Amino acid sequence: MAAVIPFSQALRERTWTGHSDSEGAGFMTDLMSGKGTRDDYIALVAQHYFIYEALEAAAERMKNDPVAAEFISPKLTRLPAIEEDLRFLIGEDWREQITPLPTTGRYVQRINEVAATWNGGFIAHHYTRYLGDLSGGQIIRTLMQRQFGFETNGVGFYLFGDIAKPKEFKETYRAQLDAVGWDDAERDRVIDEVLVAYRFNTELFLDLADAKGSSAQIA
């Protein structure tokens, strides 16, 4: 009899290509390699604001769901940190200066439609964002600090002060994924939704690159 693959392992294996494609988008490659500008970073943070505003509103709506509630933790909340980052990066009127890009609008709509009504969809988007922040996000923080001279201001989004041991936190999260009693069909739906989230991320990087190109032409 074949061994049953833990859901968290199946999830990683079946979404790896989508994850790699997302990380390989040109906008992020430039930003991570030192070719991007401070304005590029600010543009990324601004789009995060709209995404996490939707995701954390969904968490508030899903907090009484017995499955979703296991994954919701104030230790992960990012919106206040994003707001402080934008205040530091742009100024007190930051809210009036940012607008969602087309992909961000579609991403937010997807979160509002799926993550606020279906616990599997919520967990798919929650997993994609927060475990990514606890993993690759820490590399982004270090590089942005080095490139732009940030200390903690400007990169607070990537600082999880209430999570002393990210590796252990992620292991617990994956164990929680394995413990959810979804059948195979529901697991497939969740995996498919993670791939949707990765596609939104890739398309957002393309939007950011296009917006940067348009600004350069105007200048």
Salt bridges, closest charged atoms under 4 A:
GLU23 OE2 - HIS19 NE2 3.39
ASP40 OD2 - LYS212 NZ 2.77
GLU60 OE2 - LYS63 NZ 2.56
GLU84 OE2 - ARG87 NH1 2.49
GLU92 OE1 - ARG87 NE 3.28
GLU168 OE2 - LYS165 NZ 3.87
GLU171 OE2 - LYS167 NZ 2.62
GLU186 OE1 - ARG189 NH1 3.12
ASP188 OD1 - ARG14 NH1 2.99
GLU193 OE1 - ARG110 NH2 2.64
GLU193 OE2 - HIS125 NE2 2.71
GLU203 OE1 - ARG106 NH2 4.00
